[in-house]
Amino acid sequence: MPTIPTTMRAAAIDGFGGPEVLKLRTLPVPAPAAGEVLIRIDTAGVGSWDAEIRGGWSPGGKIEFPYVLGYEGSGTVASLGSHEHRFKIGDHVYAYSWNNPKGGFYAEYAAVPAEKVELIPKRLDLVHAGAMPISGLTALQGIDDVLQLRRDEHILIHGASGGVGTIAIQFARLRHARVFASASGQDGVKLTLRLGAHAAVDGKEEDIAEAARRFAPNGVEAVLALAGGTGFQKCLDATRKGSRVAYPNGVEPVPGERKGIEMLAYDAVAGIEEFEKLNRVIMEANPEIDVPITGTYSLASAAKAHERIEEGHVLGKIVIRIGETEL
């Protein structure tokens, strides 16, 4: 294996602000503690949460500058802490670590708690694996653990053409549910239908509730809301009495509670059991899980990736390829 350098390139911020504060820096390579894994990063996922934190939102705990962004990624195990025996040098892994103590994934190396790391399933390459941890865990836990979606139930997925939504459609189909997608734009509608939604509408231009009622005249039993606002409100209008509505914490604004509807907020959890389940579902899926990537940026162009995120209308996921020198 290549020698681990003492310094690395990283996209970091020295203060809060717009995309322009995200700069390429030379920083020390973090040393893995006893229960950590040092990953040579190949691909880092980019989400709206990255831009929000860059702009001044604190994800919990004090932020110390320079702060390396990025909460998910994939790569190769470069070094292991003394207490870590699940992996070996050279393993291809992916990881999700929120507010990682030793810096994020917009870097050539990241030291990550071992329980937040898992071997990449054989059906994913490094690029698509780097886009999968947050989307996959959020989608799977929303559908299986929070909604407990059952065969033949009708589910409305709002924000279905985004990173989490595109995976959620496929997981819902694996549970043999009837899937109605609220997407962004006609290109988003086409994407969600390609991924397996039984019906879809442009949630920004069409009446979600009216279209969903045509799909499920008695109302949907489940909603997975991945975007807030008036669209989320319309989703509630499409439900039946006794329905369940799940949404990740951070989706705002959230409609007020309604009688007969169970509102369920949740956070995606990254751990050994959670990653093992995600891997099983990915390997059992037929056809293979599709991880749509709409934009690929270099580490030096991380600011441009954030500009793209803030433009909106991102279908699937945006990623940063750490070894790339150009867009």
Helices and strands as residue ranges (DSSP letters): E 7-13, G 19-21, E 23-28, E 36-46, H 48-54, E 67-68, E 72-80, E 92-96, E 109-113, G 114-116, E 117-119, H 126-130, H 133-140, I 141-146, E 154-158, H 163-174, E 178-183, H 185-194, E 199-202, H 208-215, E 220-225, H 230-237, E 239-248, E 261-266, H 272-284, E 293-298, G 299-301, H 302-311, E 317-321
